[in-house]
Amino acid sequence: MKNKIDDYKLVIITGENEKSDDIDGEVIFAGKNEDYSFHIHALIDYSRGRYPNVNVFQHINDRHLPNVPIFFLTWLNSIVYANTSSERAGNCGMLYMPDEISEKQREALLKLAEAIPTAQVGIVYDMDFDDGEVKLKEFKYKKSHSFYEALNEFLKMNEKKSKKI
């Protein structure tokens, strides 16, 4: 999986939703690096192609921040990994989480983390869209942790929250 990740801007793990026939836990690589210079263009093309009946994607353009289409993808229960790796920065990215994930998504996400163990990945969650702006929280973890370790820590934290409710 690692070679594939390096070739793409995005990895999306779909979840079930009412707006499409998405397969729960399907892993989709989108936005080949050779075709896209910017994440926003890959996000727009993916979103419009995958969800032609979701009107909001028709109104998003390249003047929007990437967080805007990402918010709506998480609203559709997708997990979005934005690959921001470069020669200078090394393996890194941002992981955007929907409010809830299925067991199949969890399994696919852990495989993704295993495929890029040395990547420094920020984990974004609890996203909200208010007055055209995306509000979010970023999970803080020890930088010495691998992506896999940080992800497990994040998932355990969310399991505890869910049990309290």
JOLIN-V726048 format. One line per field, one symbol per residue. psi: psi as a letter, one per 30 degrees, with the letter a starting at -180 (. if undefined). Layout:
psi: ???
This chain:
psi: feeeefflekkkjllklffahkkkgkkkkkikeffkfkeeeeeeeeeeeeifgjeefffkagfllffeeeeeeefggkkkjjjgkleefajlakkkkleklleeeeeeeeeeeefiffkjkkjklhkkjjhgkkklkkkklkffkleeeeeeeeeeeeeeeeff.
